[in-house]
């Protein structure tokens, strides 16, 4: 294990982000929860759960543009969720909405780093970013962006309506217990949902009677595009696996077992694992383990692969559309959490067991006509998507939550 992925490096990063005392406290909390399965100090770690409920008290506007307060967790690099948030904020700035970003953090040292990461690693936004404190400016809309930030939004009264930018069903991130219940409670507070896809919106409506509006996904055309020429006919076929062993919802163990069967059936296949530094994890087949790449490097990798296995046990990720845009055939698991975004016309879907997934991957590797048919249909599909249109869908959801008509909201057309 190198320095980049070592425990010492993680502690060092926490010290840089949070300062000496807060960084050491956070590192100890994480160590206790992971190694001892207990929090070091329940009251110190979770007292924010007891935040009081203060309903919105301001009068909704009669038209846009709007004053929007975004409540974010700590801003880190490489987050697909933060990409979606900052992309939306960037679009909103072009339409004259006044955005303010408040970061939930106890450490003032993080704010300079948060500004640098947001503007350099995500989008060149101009909206102010500051630590969430007692003084929050009045807004027409205050938006929670994760279950933790929903507890902060619950206590903010000086807004016209509270919203919830929901990109996944976060109770599924935890085993049944305190954390899953803490996350579940946030869907019962009357916030208006802005959901990443129809699946989450249906879950929130059916289980919690929570109103919401959905947006969908697209891809960055400057980063992802098909190869200029087809792969040489005699080259070995290449399979990519989105490997995230510490992220349960990405099905690491299931994917490894499926690819083991593929390797047994088609021993000449090359395998590439991307998405997480594997360290000392032992694999049952030969593979190139790339780890985490910069966004600028992903397009070339995707274009070099014939098939990609991307598993999602909660909401679908952005990855399938990015792979499709590069001409790589996508294999994923069946389920409404995936099929709201992709279907068997533009991808190859199989039940989430190793045998079915391996058969599907092998079929695409063996059948060039089928693989090319799927990649061609997928490319046409993704080219019809557009992030600006999805930002407009988010905007329309905010107007709907505020009770404004479309004519009152269409100020930027």
N, C-alpha and C positions, 0 to 999 in steps of 0.2 A: 504493500500500500504506500503510495507516494504522499508527499506533503499535502498536495491539493485536496485529497480526499481523506486525510487522517483526522482522528479526533482532536488532535492539537490544533489543526487548521480551523476546524469548526469552532473551537473555543476562541481562537484568535479572531475569527470573523465576528463572533458575538461581542467581543470586547471592542472591536472597531465600531460596530453598529450602535452599541448601547452604552459605551463607557465602561470603566473598570468595574464599579460596584454592580450595576444592572446586568452587565455581561456575565460576570461570575455567578450572580443569582440565577440568571436564566439557564446557564450551562448546568448548574447543580439541579435545577428543576427538571430539565430534560433528562439528565443522567438518572435521577431518582425514578422518574416515570418509566424509562426504558429498561433500567437494570433491576429496579426493585418493584416495579409495577405499582408504585404508590407515589402520590405527590409529596414533595418535601414539606409544604405548608399549605393546607387546603385554603385557609382564609386569605393568605397573601396571594395565592395563585389564582383563586377563583372568586374573590369578593366582588368583582365587577358583575357577576351573575345576578347580584342583588340590586342592580340598578332599578330605580323607581320608574314606573310607567307614567309619563307625562304626555297626554294627548296633544296633537297639533292644535294650535290656537289661532293661526293667522287666516285671513280671508283669502281664498284662491284668487288668482289674477283673472282678468277677463280676456286676455290675449297674451301672446308671446311677443318678444323673447322672454325667457324665464331666468330667474335666479335659482341656481341649482347647487346644493351642497352635497358633495360626494364624501362618504365616510369610508376610508380604506384601512385595511390592515397594513402592517409594515411593508414597504415597497422594496422588493427584491428583484434580482435579475432572473430572466428566463421563465417567467410565468405566463402561460397562455391566457389565464384569466385576466391578468393585468394588461396584457396586450389588448384584449377586447375592451376593457374599461377605458384605457388611455386613447385607444382609437376612437371610441365614441365621444370622449371629451374633446378630442382634436376636431372631429366633425362638428360638434356643437359650437365650438368657438367660431367656426366659419359662418355659422348661422346666427351669431350675435347673442347666444345664451351666455350668461355670466356664471361661470363655473368657479367654485372654490373647493379645494381638496383638503380634507382634514385626515391626518394619519393617527390611528390609535397607537400610541406609544408612550412609555413613561420616560423615555430618554430624549432630551433635546438634541443630543449629539447626532441623532439619526436624521434630522431634518435636512441638513445639507446633502447628505448622501442620498436621501429620498429624492430631492430635487434633481441631483445629477443623474440618477438612474432613470427617473421618469422621462426627462427631456433628452437624454443621450441614448438610452437603451430601448426606449419605447417610441414616443412621438414627441416632436418639438412643440409641446403645448406651452401656452403663456399663462395659464391659470395659476393663481397662487397656491402653494402647498405649505401647510403648517401643521403643527402638532395639535390634536384635538384637546381642547381645554374647556374651561367653564364658559368662555366667551365664544359663542358661535353666532355668526351673522344671520339675520333673518333671511329666509328663503321661501320660494314657492314650492320647491321640492327638495326633500332630504333623502338621500339614497344610501341604504345599507348595501354592502357589496360582499358580505360573508356572514355566517351565523354569529361570529364573535362581534362584528361591527353592528349587527342588529340590536345587541344589548345597549350599545351607545346611542343608537338612533331612537330607541324606546324612550330615552330620557330627554330628548331634545324637543321642546314644545314650540319654539318660535319658527314654525314652518306651516305651510298650508296643507301639505299632504306628505306622508311618509311612504317611500318606495323601497323595493327590495330587488336588486340586480342579482338574480338567481341563476348561476351557471351550472350548478349540479345539485343533486339532492344530498346535502352534506351529512344528514344522520347516517347514511350508508358508509361514511368514512370511518366509522367507529364500531366496535363490538357493542351489543346492546348493554347500555349502562348509563352512567352519568352524562358523558359527553354527547352520546347520541340523543339523550333526552333534552339536554340543554339546546342542541341544535333544532330538535323537533319543535320545541316551544316557540321558536321565533316565527314560525309560519302561522301562528294563531293570534297575532297581535294587530291584525287589520291593515298591514302594509299592502300596497298595491304592487304586484309582482311584475317584473320585466324579465322574462325567462328566456334562456338560451335553448330555444326549441320548444316544440309542442308537448313533448313527453313530460317535461318538468311541469309545464302549465297544467296538464291533465292530472298529474299526481297532486299538485297543490289544490286544485279545484275539488277533486274527488275525495281526498282525505281530510282537507282542512277548510273547504269552502272558501278558499283564497282567490280573489279576483286577480287576473293577470293578463298581460299581452306578451306575445312571443316574438322574438327575432331569430334569424337563422345565421348560418356561417358562410363565409367566403374565404378567399385566400389572397395573399400578397402577390400581385402580378409581377412585381419587380424582382421577386425571389424565386418564383416557381413557374416553370414553363417546360414543355416537352423537349426532348433532345432534338438536335438539328438533323440527325441521321439515325436510322434504326441500328440496333446492336448487331455486331457481326454474327453471322449464322452459326459459326463453329465455336463461339465462346461458351463457357459454362453458364448455366442459368444461376441467377443470384436472388436470394430471398433475404429480405430485411425483416427484423423483428423489433418492434418498439418495446424495449425491455426496461421495465421500471420495478425492480424487485421490492423496493420499499413502498410502492404505491399499490395497495391491494386491488384497487379497481381496475388495474391494467393487466391483471391475470398472468403474472410472470410464470408461475409454476405450470399453469395450463399451457401456455405458449411453448415453454421448453420441452414439455412432454410431447406436444404435437410435432414440434420440429425434430425431435429425436426419431419419431416414426418416419417423417419425411426423409431424413438422412439415411435411414435403413432402406427405404424404398428406392431412393435416388441418390446413391453415394457420390455422384459427381457434382452435386449441387453445392454452391458456395452459400454460406450463411453469414449475415452481418447483423450485429446487435448494436442498437443505438438508443440513447435516452438516459443512461445512468452508468457511472463508472462501476464496473463489476467487482473490482477488488479480487478477493480470493474465491469467488463463487466458482464451483466446479461444474462444467458443462458436459453433457453426455454425447456431444458431437463437436467436431472442429468448427470454429467460428472466429470471425474477426470481430473483436469487441472494441468498438470505437469510443464508447462513452458519450459524453455530452459535447455537442458541437455548437458553434455559433450559427445563428440563423443563416448567415451568408454562405455557409458551407453545406447546408442541408440540400439545396437544389441539386447540386452535382451528385451527392450521394443517392438521392431518390432516383435520378435519371439513370444511374448505373445498375439499378435493381429491376428485376422482372416482376416480382411479387412481393408484397409487404403484408405481414400479419400484424394487425392492430386490434387489440382486444379492449372492450369497454364493458365494464360491469355496472357502471352507473351511466352518466350521460356520455354521449359520443364526444370525441375530441376533435380538434381542428385538423389533426394529422391526415385523416382520409382524403379530404379535399386537396390538401397540399400535395399528397402523393399522386392523386389523380391528375392534377395539373401538370405533373412531371412525366406522365405516361406510364406510371407504375400501377399494376393491378392490385387492388386491395382485397384482402380476405379478413373478415371480421365475424363476430358471433351474432347469432340471431337475438332478437328481443326488441320490444318497443323503444327502449332507451337508445338503441342504435338505428332502428328502422325508420324513425322520424326523419333522419337525415339521409341515409343511404339505403338502397334496395338492391335486389338481385339482378337488376338491369345494368347497374353501374359498378357493382362489386360482387364478390362471391361470399355469401353468408352461409354459415354452418352452425349447428347446435354447439354449445360450449363444452365439448368433450374432446379429448386428444385425438381419438380415432376420426371423428367427423371433420375436424379442422385439418388434420394431416391429409386426409383424402382430398379435401378441397384444394389445398395448396398443391398437392401432387398433380391433380387434374389440370390446374392452370399451367403448371410447368411442362406437362406433357402435350397439351393441346394449344398450339400456337394460335390457331384460328379462334378458339374460344377466348383466349387471353386478349388477343388483339381486338376482338369485338367488344369486350368489356371495357378495355382502356379507351377505345374510340368513343363509346357512349358516355363514359365517365368524363372525358375531356369536354365533350359538348355540354354536359350538365354543369360542370364547374364554371365554364366560361359564361354561363348565364347568370351566375351569382355576382354580387357586388357589395362590398362592405359599406359603401355610402348608403345604399338602399336599406341595409340592415340598421344603420344608425338612424335613418329616418323612421324605421319601425319602432326603435326604442323611443324616439322623440314622440311619435304618435301615441305610444303607450303612456307616456307621462301626461300628455294632454288629455287622454281619455281618463286617466286616474284623477285629474283635476276637474273633470267635468266640462272640458272645453270642446267645442265642435271643431271639425276639420277645417272649416272656413276661418275660424278664429285663430287656428294654429299655423296656417300655411303662409308664414311671413317670409320664408326664404325662397319660395318658388319663383 
